[in-house]
């Protein structure tokens, strides 16, 4: 390989790395915006009725 081929190969690798970095930075900047739109599910507090449980227990016996 002569110097011109090595130079072109080096420029190609350099541009590939720069393009990869730009794409990764763009992906990281848009990922936060997507995550902020997703709402978390609400957790409800349910009361367990012991009277109902006793009634069901007596019904099965």
N, C-alpha and C positions, 0 to 999 in steps of 0.2 A: 504494500500500500504506500502510495506516495503522500506527501504532505497535504495535498488538496483533498484527497479522499478522507484523511483523518480529520481535517478541518470540517468538512461537510458532515461527517458522522458525529463529531462533537457538537456541532450546531443543532443537528437533529435531536440528539439526546437532551441537550439543554432546553430546547423548545418544548419537548415532550414533558420534561420535569416541570417547567413553568406552567404549561397548560394543566397538568395534573394538580398542581398547587392551587391554581385559580379555581378549578372545578371543585376542589375540596373545600376551599374557603366559601364559595358560593353555596355549596350544599350545607355547610355548617350554619351559615347565616339564615337560610330559609327553613332549616329544620326547627329552630326555636319558634318561628312564627306558626308553623303547623302544629306543634305541640301545645301552644297556648290556646288554640281554638278548641281543643278537645276538652270537654268538661268531665270531671270525675263523677262516677256514680255516687248517689247519695245513699248513706247507710241509715236505715230506719231503726229506731229503738222499739222493739216489740215487747209487750208485757205478756208473760205466760200466766194464763189463768189456772191456778191450782184447782179451782172448782171444776173446770172443764176437764182437766186431766183426771181427777178423781171420778168424774162421771163416766169418762171413757174406760177407765180401769174397771169400774164396777160393771159396766156393760159387757166387757169381754169375759168376765168371770161367770 
